[in-house]
Amino acid sequence: MAKVGRKPQGVRRSAAARSRSNKARAARKHTSSILDRAMAALPFTEEQWHRFFLTVIVVAGLGLAWIVASYAGVPELARAELAKSASRAGFEVSKVRVSGVERMNEQLVYERVLAQRDRPMPLIELDEVRESLLELPWVADARVSRQLPDTLKIDIVERQPHAVLRKPDRLVLVDGEGHELEPISRENAKGKLLIEGPGAQKQVEDLAHLLDAAPALKPHIAGAEWVGNRRWNVTFNSGQMLALPEGDAGAPALVKFARLDGMHRLIGGKPVAIDMRVPDRVYLRCQDGPCPTQLASNGRPR
């Protein structure tokens, strides 16, 4: 048999190969040395590092498994099966208990909640039920809770009626922030503070603060009109009208009027209109024109 001879490798090529191999080993050694020093500088043992990487791998695996299961619908199937089991065990909504309702129509609450009847307790979304109840005009807040095994408890916090808002076509009961509660008849509106004027609904809260400045006048005030989107005209039960200045000057003017009324008994007197829009003057108008006597801001006739 013929022998095939191999051409011996050149000296230069062999030396170059050995040089590259030596450099690679040196680089690996240098890199390993740097990594070892860095690892040694950290306050962790080699065993702790192994546990850390093992934990990361396990968590990543569980996360991947959960994603795959979610796409396959496994959690929903498990939840549905749990709900069925709970329902068979008697844990389903058969009673709705409502508390906190005094003025609003309680039936409106039941209409929002009765859709949950006969549903398994685990399937009740409490936040969704609460959001649905907050859409009702009278509801300022609502608390929804489960009372096992079969009761859904609803605690209602009602808005407090504050005044009657006159709209072009109807009267509406509003709370202290101007939220509309429900339409109201003229008969039922008697005795309640009447608010009117374009933009008045947004100023209900500010009007309350204004009237708080002179609490002694509150029993005598029948209504208030928001004028020119900048100031109030106050009407008393006597039918008299008080024109207040705009902005922050309104409250001090009302306090001055309360003092003047104590001195001169203006409410129920001859003036049908009192104008306090000028800081140092009080203009009084009687039935047939200007009253004979006008007042300065200090209460003295002029």
C-alpha positions as CSV (number, residue, x, y, z in Angstrom):
1,M,0.0,0.0,0.0
2,A,1.3,3.4,-0.9
3,K,2.0,5.8,1.8
4,V,0.8,9.4,1.6
5,G,3.3,11.7,3.2
6,R,2.2,14.9,4.9
7,K,4.0,18.1,4.2
8,P,5.6,19.2,7.3
9,Q,4.2,22.4,8.8
10,G,6.4,25.4,8.3
11,V,8.4,26.8,11.2
12,R,6.9,30.2,10.8
13,R,3.3,29.0,10.7
14,S,3.9,26.8,13.7
15,A,5.4,29.6,15.7
16,A,2.5,31.9,14.8
17,A,-0.1,29.3,15.9
18,R,1.7,28.9,19.2
19,S,1.8,32.7,19.6
20,R,-1.9,33.1,19.0
21,S,-2.6,30.2,21.5
22,N,-0.4,31.8,24.1
23,K,-2.1,35.2,23.7
24,A,-5.6,33.6,24.0
25,R,-4.6,31.8,27.2
26,A,-3.1,35.0,28.6
27,A,-6.2,37.0,27.7
28,R,-8.5,34.4,29.3
29,K,-6.3,34.3,32.4
30,H,-6.3,38.1,32.6
31,T,-10.1,38.3,32.2
32,S,-10.7,35.6,34.7
33,S,-8.3,37.3,37.1
34,I,-10.3,40.6,36.8
35,L,-13.6,38.8,37.2
36,D,-12.3,36.9,40.2
37,R,-11.1,40.2,41.8
38,A,-14.4,41.9,41.1
39,M,-16.4,39.0,42.6
40,A,-14.1,38.9,45.6
41,A,-14.7,42.6,46.2
42,L,-18.5,42.1,46.5
43,P,-19.9,41.2,49.9
44,F,-21.3,37.8,48.7
45,T,-20.0,34.3,49.0
46,E,-19.8,32.0,46.0
47,E,-22.6,29.9,47.5
48,Q,-24.8,33.0,47.7
49,W,-24.1,33.9,44.1
50,H,-25.1,30.4,43.0
51,R,-28.4,30.7,45.0
52,F,-29.0,34.1,43.4
53,F,-28.6,32.9,39.8
54,L,-30.7,29.8,40.6
55,T,-33.5,32.0,41.9
56,V,-33.3,34.2,38.8
57,I,-33.6,31.1,36.6
58,V,-36.5,29.7,38.6
59,V,-38.4,33.0,38.6
60,A,-37.8,33.5,34.9
61,G,-39.1,30.0,34.3
62,L,-42.2,30.6,36.4
63,G,-42.9,33.9,34.6
64,L,-42.6,32.2,31.2
65,A,-44.9,29.4,32.4
66,W,-47.5,32.0,33.6
67,I,-47.4,33.9,30.3
68,V,-48.0,30.7,28.4
69,A,-50.8,29.7,30.7
70,S,-52.4,33.1,30.4
71,Y,-52.4,32.9,26.7
72,A,-54.0,29.5,27.0
73,G,-56.7,30.9,29.3
74,V,-55.8,28.6,32.2
75,P,-56.2,31.3,35.0
76,E,-59.7,32.2,33.8
77,L,-60.7,28.6,33.6
78,A,-59.4,28.1,37.2
79,R,-61.3,31.2,38.4
80,A,-64.5,30.1,36.7
81,E,-64.2,26.6,38.3
82,L,-63.5,28.2,41.7
83,A,-66.6,30.4,41.3
84,K,-68.7,27.4,40.4
85,S,-67.5,25.5,43.4
86,A,-68.2,28.5,45.6
87,S,-71.7,28.8,44.2
88,R,-72.4,25.1,44.8
89,A,-71.3,25.6,48.4
90,G,-73.8,28.5,48.8
91,F,-71.4,31.4,48.3
92,E,-73.4,33.4,45.9
93,V,-75.3,36.7,46.1
94,S,-78.9,36.1,47.2
95,K,-79.3,39.2,49.5
96,V,-78.5,42.9,49.0
97,R,-78.4,45.1,52.1
98,V,-78.4,48.9,51.7
99,S,-77.8,51.4,54.4
100,G,-77.2,55.2,54.5
101,V,-80.1,56.1,52.2
102,E,-82.4,58.9,53.7
103,R,-83.4,61.3,50.9
104,M,-82.7,59.6,47.6
105,N,-84.9,56.9,46.0
106,E,-83.5,53.6,47.4
107,Q,-84.9,51.7,44.5
108,L,-82.2,53.3,42.3
109,V,-79.5,51.7,44.4
110,Y,-81.2,48.2,44.1
111,E,-81.5,48.7,40.3
112,R,-77.7,49.1,40.0
113,V,-76.9,46.2,42.3
114,L,-79.5,43.6,41.5
115,A,-77.6,42.5,38.4
116,Q,-75.2,40.9,40.8
117,R,-77.8,38.6,42.3
118,D,-77.2,34.8,41.9
119,R,-73.6,35.5,40.9
120,P,-70.9,33.5,42.7
121,M,-69.2,35.7,45.3
122,P,-65.7,35.3,43.8
123,L,-66.9,36.9,40.5
124,I,-68.3,40.1,42.1
125,E,-66.1,43.0,41.1
126,L,-66.6,45.4,44.0
127,D,-64.9,48.3,42.4
128,E,-67.1,48.1,39.3
129,V,-70.3,48.0,41.5
130,R,-69.0,51.1,43.4
131,E,-68.3,53.0,40.2
132,S,-71.8,52.2,39.0
133,L,-73.3,53.6,42.2
134,L,-71.2,56.8,42.1
135,E,-73.0,57.6,38.8
136,L,-76.2,58.3,40.7
137,P,-76.7,62.0,41.4
138,W,-77.3,61.7,45.1
139,V,-74.3,59.4,45.9
140,A,-71.3,61.2,47.1
141,D,-69.5,58.0,48.1
142,A,-70.3,54.3,48.3
143,R,-68.7,51.3,50.1
144,V,-69.4,47.8,48.7
145,S,-68.4,44.7,50.6
146,R,-69.1,41.0,50.8
147,Q,-70.8,39.4,53.8
148,L,-70.3,35.7,53.4
149,P,-71.9,33.5,52.5
150,D,-74.6,35.3,50.4
151,T,-74.9,39.0,51.2
152,L,-73.7,42.0,49.3
153,K,-73.6,45.1,51.6
154,I,-73.9,48.6,50.2
155,D,-73.2,51.7,52.4
156,I,-74.2,54.9,50.7
157,V,-73.0,58.4,51.6
158,E,-75.6,60.9,50.3
159,R,-75.0,64.4,49.1
160,Q,-76.6,67.1,51.3
161,P,-79.2,69.3,49.6
162,H,-78.1,72.9,49.9
163,A,-80.2,75.2,47.6
164,V,-82.5,75.3,44.6
165,L,-81.1,76.3,41.2
166,R,-83.4,78.1,38.9
167,K,-82.9,76.9,35.3
168,P,-84.8,78.3,32.2
169,D,-87.2,75.3,32.2
170,R,-87.2,73.9,35.7
171,L,-86.0,74.1,39.3
172,V,-83.3,71.7,40.4
173,L,-82.1,70.8,43.9
174,V,-78.3,71.1,44.3
175,D,-75.8,70.3,47.0
176,G,-73.2,72.7,48.4
177,E,-70.8,72.2,45.5
178,G,-73.5,72.7,42.8
179,H,-74.0,69.1,41.9
180,E,-77.6,68.6,40.6
181,L,-79.5,66.1,42.7
182,E,-83.0,66.0,41.3
183,P,-85.8,68.3,39.9
184,I,-88.0,69.9,42.5
185,S,-91.5,71.5,42.3
186,R,-92.2,75.1,43.2
187,E,-94.2,74.0,46.2
188,N,-91.3,71.9,47.6
189,A,-88.8,74.6,46.8
190,K,-90.5,77.1,49.2
191,G,-88.3,78.0,52.1
192,K,-85.1,76.9,50.4
193,L,-82.3,79.2,49.2
194,L,-83.0,80.0,45.5
195,I,-80.0,80.6,43.2
196,E,-80.2,81.9,39.7
197,G,-78.2,83.6,37.0
198,P,-75.9,82.4,34.2
199,G,-73.0,80.5,35.7
200,A,-74.5,80.5,39.2
201,Q,-74.2,76.7,39.5
202,K,-70.4,76.9,39.5
203,Q,-70.5,79.6,42.2
204,V,-72.6,77.8,44.8
205,E,-69.7,76.9,47.0
206,D,-68.3,80.5,46.9
207,L,-71.8,81.8,47.8
208,A,-71.9,79.6,50.8
209,H,-68.6,81.1,52.0
210,L,-69.9,84.6,51.3
211,L,-73.0,84.1,53.4
212,D,-71.0,82.5,56.2
213,A,-69.3,85.9,56.7
214,A,-72.6,87.3,58.1
215,P,-74.4,84.3,59.8
216,A,-77.0,86.6,61.4
217,L,-78.4,87.4,58.0
218,K,-78.9,83.8,56.8
219,P,-82.4,83.4,58.2
220,H,-83.5,86.5,56.2
221,I,-82.0,85.5,52.9
222,A,-84.4,84.0,50.3
223,G,-82.2,83.9,47.2
224,A,-79.1,85.1,45.4
225,E,-78.6,86.1,41.7
226,W,-75.2,85.8,40.0
227,V,-74.9,88.9,37.9
228,G,-72.5,89.4,35.0
229,N,-70.5,86.4,36.0
230,R,-68.7,88.6,38.6
231,R,-70.9,89.5,41.7
232,W,-74.1,88.7,43.7
233,N,-77.4,90.3,44.3
234,V,-79.0,89.0,47.5
235,T,-82.7,88.9,48.0
236,F,-84.3,88.9,51.5
237,N,-87.5,87.3,52.6
238,S,-89.0,90.8,52.7
239,G,-88.5,91.1,48.9
240,Q,-85.7,93.7,49.3
241,M,-82.6,93.4,47.2
242,L,-79.0,94.0,48.3
243,A,-76.4,94.6,45.5
244,L,-72.9,93.5,46.6
245,P,-69.6,94.4,45.0
246,E,-67.6,91.9,43.0
247,G,-64.7,89.8,44.0
248,D,-63.2,89.7,47.5
249,A,-65.1,92.9,48.4
250,G,-68.4,91.0,48.6
251,A,-67.9,89.5,52.1
252,P,-66.8,92.7,53.8
253,A,-69.7,94.6,52.3
254,L,-72.2,91.9,53.6
255,V,-70.7,92.3,57.0
256,K,-71.1,96.1,56.8
257,F,-74.7,95.6,55.8
258,A,-75.3,93.4,58.8
259,R,-74.0,96.1,61.0
260,L,-76.0,98.8,59.3
261,D,-79.2,96.6,59.6
262,G,-78.5,96.3,63.3
263,M,-78.3,100.1,63.6
264,H,-81.2,101.1,61.2
265,R,-83.3,98.0,60.7
266,L,-83.0,98.1,57.0
267,I,-84.5,94.6,56.4
268,G,-88.3,95.1,56.5
269,G,-87.9,98.8,56.3
270,K,-88.7,101.3,53.5
271,P,-85.8,100.7,51.1
272,V,-86.6,98.2,48.4
273,A,-83.0,98.1,47.2
274,I,-79.7,98.6,48.9
275,D,-76.6,99.2,46.7
276,M,-73.2,98.7,48.3
277,R,-71.1,98.5,45.2
278,V,-69.4,101.8,46.0
279,P,-66.9,101.3,48.9
280,D,-67.7,104.4,50.9
281,R,-71.4,104.8,50.1
282,V,-74.7,102.9,50.7
283,Y,-77.4,103.9,48.2
284,L,-81.0,103.2,49.2
285,R,-83.9,103.1,46.8
286,C,-87.4,103.4,48.0
287,Q,-90.6,102.5,46.2
288,D,-90.9,105.9,44.5
289,G,-87.2,106.5,43.9
290,P,-84.2,107.4,46.0
291,C,-84.8,107.3,49.7
292,P,-84.7,110.7,51.5
293,T,-81.9,109.6,53.7
294,Q,-78.7,108.0,52.3
295,L,-76.0,106.3,54.4
296,A,-72.2,106.5,54.4
297,S,-70.3,103.3,54.9
298,N,-69.9,104.1,58.7
299,G,-73.7,104.1,59.1
300,R,-74.2,107.8,59.5
301,P,-76.8,109.6,57.4
302,R,-75.6,112.0,54.7
